[in-house]
């Protein structure tokens, strides 16, 4: 057999072996690639900066730097959830760095039995001083739980699945009212319905975290950004105190920027 013909056969074999998986991958991910292009294009139209988080090794992991209608800057990231056994695989995180301060509120999903985080007298006295050796932020969170009170929204469906904690005398009006609670529960029909949502303030930022069963589409990203923006007008200005930070806090601060 002609050596050139043999070479062509071998080359054809390798082309087929490599081309089939590549073609199959492109076919299976075509929908997600269209979704990613839509997010990138729509974000650019609003003047937001879109980037891929390539270090995650996930082609759907993104970062968007944007701002509210009042000019308040935020960072939105989407990436893999650490624990995928609880009904969600993706975490969409929105951070307002300039609103970071002493913890004064938290919106937390309840567990399957309707229980939230322990707070008030359930927090041992003095434990925050021991935790502060490693993390001043964690110590502040413990102190917040010790002093917090629960603020129901007044919407039974929301209060059954979420716990709202707040620092006493910090909120002149309800943090979550029935109207806002309904918006947390009822996302647009064309969005990816979330598994759950969290929101809190710590010294690093004001955070809102949306847990999703899969990668977000543009409707999900846009709704999360608007929901987070509206949450910022419901909270009081941050109380910022100079506090020593441990090694853990330094690592977290570097990661969140």
LUMRO-414742 format. One record per residue: z, y, x of N, C-alpha, C, O, CB in turn. Coordinates in steps of 0.05 Angstrom, whole numbers, plus 5000, padded with zeros to 4 digits. Glycine has a CB too. Example, Ala and Ser with C-alpha at 12.3 -4.5 7.8 and 13.67 -1.06 7.14 Angstrom:
# residues 2
515648865264515649105246515649345264516949345285518149115226 514249555257514349795273515750015258516150235268511449885282 
END
This chain:
# residues 257
500049765017500050005000500050255018501450265038502550004981 498450455010498350705024501050825028502450865008496350895010 501850905053504551025057504951275040507151325031504851095087 502851435037503051675021503751604992505251744978500551845023 502351394982502851304955505751214951507051274931500951084947 506751064972509650984971511451224969513451224955510250804995 510851424986512451664986512451804959514551904950511551855008 510151814947509951934920511651784899512851904882507051954911 511651524901513151354883516151414886517651454867512651054887 517051414911519951474917520651754907522751784895520451444947 518951944913519452224904519652234874521352374863517352414915 517852094861517852094831520351974820521452064800515351954821 521251754834523651624825526051814826527651834807524251374842 526351944849528552134852528352364833530452464823528752234882 525952464829525552684810526452604782527752764768522652774810 525752364774526552264747529552224746530852294726525152004741 530752114768533652064768535252314767537352324754534351904793 534252524780535752774781535052954757536653094746535152924807 532552934748531553114727532753034700533253214683528653104725 533152774695534052694668536952804663537352914642534052394666 538852764681541552884676541453184674542853304657543452804698 539753314691539653604690538453704663539453894651537953714713 536353564654535153634628537053584605537253744587532653474624 538553364607540453304586542653514585543553594564541653024590 543653594609545653804611544754064598546154184583546553844640 542254144605541254394594540954374564541454574550538554454606 540154144554539854114525542554124511542854264490538553844519 544553994522547153984509548654244510550354304493548853764521 548054404531549454664534547854904525548655134529550254704563 545554854512543855084504545255264484545055504486541254974492 546755144465548255304446550355474458550655714451549455124425 551855364477553955514490552755734508553955954510555755334507 550455684520549255894537548256124520548356354528546955774553 547256064496546456274477548956444469548856684468545056164452 551156304464553656444457554556624479555356854474555856244449 554456524504555356684527553556924531554557144536555256514552 550956894527549057124529549757334508549557574513546157034527 550357234484551057424462553557584469553657824464551357274435 555557454479558057584487557457794508558358024507560157384497 555957714529555257904551553758144541554358374548553657754573 551758094524550158314514551758504495551558744497547658204499 553258384477554858544458556958704473557558934465556058364437 558258584493560258724508559058964523560259184524561658534528 556658924535555359144549554659374530554859604538552759034563 553859314506553159514487555559694480555259924472552059394461 557959584483560359744477561459874503563560004502562459564465 560159834525561059954550563159794564564459894582562060224545 563459534556565459364568564259214592561859164592566659164548 565859154612564859014635565358714632567658624628566259114661 563258554634563358264630563058124657561258194673561158174610 564657924661564457754686565057464680566657414661566257864708 563957284695564657004693566956954712567057064734562256824701 568856784704571156704721570356454736571256234729573756664704 568656474756567456244769569456064783568955824786565356334789 571756174791573656014805574855794788576055604799575956194816 574555814761575655604744573855364743574655154734576055714716 571355394751569455174749568655114720567754894714570754924761 568955314703568355284675566355504668566955734669570955314657 563855424660561755624654562355804630560956004626559155484650 564355724614565055884591567456064596568256214578565555714567 568556054620570956214627569956494634568356534652572556094650 570956704619569956974623572257174626574557104621568157054598 571457404636573357634636571857884627569557934635574457674665 573058034609571858284599573958504603576258474595571058254569 573158714616574758954619573759164599571459244601574759064649 575459244581574559434561576759644555578659664569573759294535 576359784533578359984525578260024495576259964482577860254539 580460114484580660164455579260424448578260564465583660174446 579060474422577860724413579260974423578061184425577660724383 581860944429583361164440583361184470584561354482586261154430 581860994483581661004512583660834527583860864552581861284521 585160674513587160494526585760254538584460104523589360404505 585960214564584559994577585859724572588359704569584360054607 584259514572585259244569583559054585581359114593585359164539 584658814589583258594602583358354584585558274574584558524630 581058234578580957994562579757764579577657794591579158044536 581157544579580157304594580157064575581657044557581957254618 578256884581578156634567577956414588576356424607575656624547 579456194584579455974603580755734592581755724569580756064629 580955524608582055274600584955294595586455434609581555064622 585855154574588755134568589954934588588654734595589255054539 592454984596593754794614594454534599594154314610596354924625 595454564575596254324559594254294536594254464518599154344548 592554094537590454054517591253854495589653774479587953964530 593753774495594653564476595953684451596953534435596553374490 595853944448597154074425595254194405596054354389599054284435 592654114406590754204386589054444395587554544379592254284362 589354534420587554744430586854684459588454564474588955024427 584454774467583454714494582854974509582454964533580954544492 582755204495581955454507584055664500585155674478579155544497 584655844519586456064515584956324519583856374541588956044534 584956494498583756754500586056954503587656984484581956824474 586257084526588557254532587757544534585857614548589957164558 589157714520588658004520591158144532593358094522588058114491 590758314552592958444565592458744567590358844574593358334593 594558894559594559194562596559254584598959274579595359334534 595559284608597359314631599059564630601359564639595759314657 598059784619599460034619601760034598603360224598597560264613 601859834581603959814561606159614569607859544553602859734534 606159534594608259354604610959494605610959734612607559234631 613059354600615759474601617859264594617259024594615959704582 620259354589622459174582621659014557620659134538625059334578 622158754556621558594532622958704507625358744508622258304536 621358754486622658864462621558734436622558784414622259154460 619558554439618558404415617158154424616358134447616658584398 616957964406615357724411614557604384616057584366617057514427 612057514383610957374360610357094370608657054388608357514347 611656894359611656624370611056414348612156434327614356554384 609156224353608756014333611155834331612455774350606255844341 611755754306613855564302612755284307610355234308614955584273 614555094312613754814317613054684290613254804269615854664332 612354434291611554284267613754264246613254204223610754014274 616254304254618554294236619454574227621454604213620854144248 617954774234618555044226620655184243621755394235619555044198 621155074267623255194284621855384304619655334314624754974299 623255604310622355794331624055774356625455574360622356084320 623955974372625555974397628556024390629156174371624556194416 630355914406633255984402633656274411632456364430635055794418 635356414397635856694403638756764395640056604382633756874389 639557004402642257094395644356934408644356904433642557084365 646256824393648456674404647656414417649256294431650556624382 645156324412644256074424643756104454643455904468641755974410 643556354464643056394492645756424507647356594500641356654497 646256254527648756264541649256534555647356644567648956044562 651656644553652256894566652156874596653056674607655056994557 651057074609650957094638648856934652648556944676653557004648 647256784637645256614650643056774663641856684682644056424629 642557024652640357184664640857264693638957304708639857424647 643457294700644057374728643257164748642457224770646957444731 643456914739642656694757639556664758638456604779643856424747 638256714736635356694735634156924751631956894762634356694707 635457154751634357394765633857354794632257494807636157634761 635357164806634957104835632057024840630957084861636856874844 630856884821628056784824626056964811623857004821627856504813 626757084788624857244773626357444755627757374737623057064755 626057704762627257904745625957914718627357984698626858174759 623357844716622057844690623157624672623757674648619057804693 623557384683624757174667627557244658628357174635624756914683 629057374675631757454668631657664645633357654627633257574692 629757844645629458034623628757894597629657974576627258244630 627057684599626357534575628857404563629157394538624257324582 630557284580632957154570634857364557635957304536634357014593 635057594570636757804558635657894531637157954513636958044578 633057904529631757984504632457774482633257854460628758004507 632257524488632857314469635857324460636457274437632257034480 637557404479640357424472640857644452642557614434642057474498 639457864455639958104438638158114413638758274395639658344454 636057954412633957984392634957924363636857774360631557814398 633558044344633957974316631257884305629157944316635058224300 631257734283628757634271627857834250629457924234629157354260 625257894250624058084231621857944215619557954224622958334246 622457824193620357694176618357904167618958134163621657554152 615857814164613757994156613758044126612658254117611057874163 614957874110614857894081612557744069612257734044614558184074 610957614086608757434076609657154082609757064105606057504090 610157004061611356734064609556554081610656404097611756604036 606956564077605156384092605356444122605156254138602256414082 605556694129605856764158608556694169608756574190605357064161 610656754154613356704164613956414166615856334181615456834145 612456244152612855954154611855844180612755634189611555814131 609955984193608755874217609256044242608655964264605855834213 610256294238610756474260613656584259614756624237608756694261 614756634282617356764285616857034299615657044320619356584301 617957244287617757514299620557594307622357634291616457714278 620857634333623457724344623058014355620958084365624457534366 625158164353625058444362627758534372629858434363624058634340 627758724390630158844400631259024378629759184366629758994427 633859024373635059184352634559484357634659584379638059144349 633959634335633559924335631160014351630960254357636060054345 629359834358626959924372624559984354622760124362626159714392 624659874329622459904311623260054286624859954270621259624304 622060294283622660454259621260344234622060404212621860744264 619160184238617660064216617159774224617259704247615060214210 616659604204616159314210613959284230611859404228615559164184 614459104250612359054270610058904257607758984261613558874292 610658704241608558554227609158584197611158484187608558244235 607358714182607558734153605658534140604058404154607059024144 605758504113603958304100601058344106599558154109604358314071 600158604108597258654113596458544141594458414144596658954111 598058614161597458524188597758224191596158084204599158664209 599758114177600257824178597857674166597057464177602757754161 596657784145594257654133591957654153590357474153593457804107 591657864168589557884188589957684210587957584221589358164199 592457624217592957424238592157144228591156984243595957424246 592657094202592056834191589156794183588156574184593856784167 587757014175585056984164583057124182582657364181585057114135 581756964199579757064217577057054204576656914184579756894243 575057204214572357204202571256924200571756754217570557384218 569556884180568456624175566656534198566356294202566856624149 565356714212563556644234564956634261563656604282561256834236 567656654262569156634287570256354291569956184273571456834287 571356304314572656044319575556074310577156224322572555964350 576255934288578955964277581055874297580855654308579155794251 582956034303584955974324586955764315587555724292586356214333 587955614335590155434330592755584325594255514307590555244354 593255794341595655954339595256204356593356234371598155794347 597256394352597156644367599956714377601956654363596056874348 600156834400602656934410602257234418600057314425603556764435 604457384418604357654427607157724438609157644426603457854405 607257884460609857954471609358184491607158234500611257714484 611658314498611558514519613358414542615558314537612458794509 612458454567614158404590613458624611611758784605613758114602 614858624634614258844653611458854663610559054674616058804676 609858634660607158634670605158764651603258904659606258354675 605558724625603558814605604658774577606758644573600958674609 603058874557603358784530601258564526598858614531603059024509 602058334518600258104517599658014488601458034471601457864533 597257924484596657764460594957524469592957554483595057944438 595757294460594457044469593556884445595156824427596356874487 591056824444589856664422589156394432587556364451587356814410 590256184419589655914427587455804409587655804385592255734425 585255704422582855624408582255334412582955224433580555794416 580955204392580154924396577554894413576854674419579654794369 576355114420573855104436573255384446574655574439571554994420 571055414462570355674473569755884451568755804430567855644491 570556134456570156334435567256424433565656404452571856584441 566456524409563956654406564456964405566757044407562356564381 562357114401562757404401564557504379566157684382560057544400 564257384355565857464333568857424339570557584332565157304308 569457204352572257154360573257354380575457464377572556864372 571657414400572457614421572857884408574858014414570257624443 570957974392571058234380573458264361574858464361568558304364 574058054346576258064327578958064342580758204334576257824308 579157904364581557904380582058174392584358274393581357694402 579958304402580258574414581158774394582858944400577658664427 580058764370580958954349583758894340585259084335578958934325 584458644337587158574329589258664350591358774343587358264324 588558614375590358704396590659014397592759114401589358614423 588359154393588459444392590259544369591859724373585659554388 590059424346591759504324594659434328596459564317590659384298 595159224343597959154349599159364367601559424364598058884363 597659484385598759674404599759924390601660054400596659754424 598659994367599660234353602160184336603360364325597460354335 602859924334605259854319607759834336609959814326604759584305 607359834362609659804380610460074392608760244395609059604403 612960114398613860374410612960384439612260184451616860404408 612960624451612360644480614160464496616460424489612560934489 613160364518614760174535617060324548616860554555612960044556 619260174552621460264568621160134595621359894598624260184555 620560294615619960184642622360254660623160484663617360314654 623460044671625760074690625059944716623859734717628359944678 625860074738625459964764627359724768629759764766625860174787 626259494772627959254774626859084797624459074802627959094747 628658964812627758784834626158554823626858434803630158684851 624058484837622458254829622558034850622558094874619458344825 622857794841622857564859620057484867618057604858624357334847 619857274883617257174892615557094868613157134868617656944911 616756964848615256874825613957114811611557094803617156734805 615357334808614257574795611857684811609857774800616357794792 612057684837609957794854607457624851605257734850610857794883 607757364849605357194846604157234818601657254816606156894849 605757264798604757304771603257574769601157584757606957294750 604457784780603258044779600558054792598658174783605058254793 600257914815597757894829595657744812593257824812598057754856 596457534798594657374782593657524758591357494750595957114774 595357694746594657824720592858064724591658154704597157904706 592558174747590858404751587958344750586258514753591558544778 
END
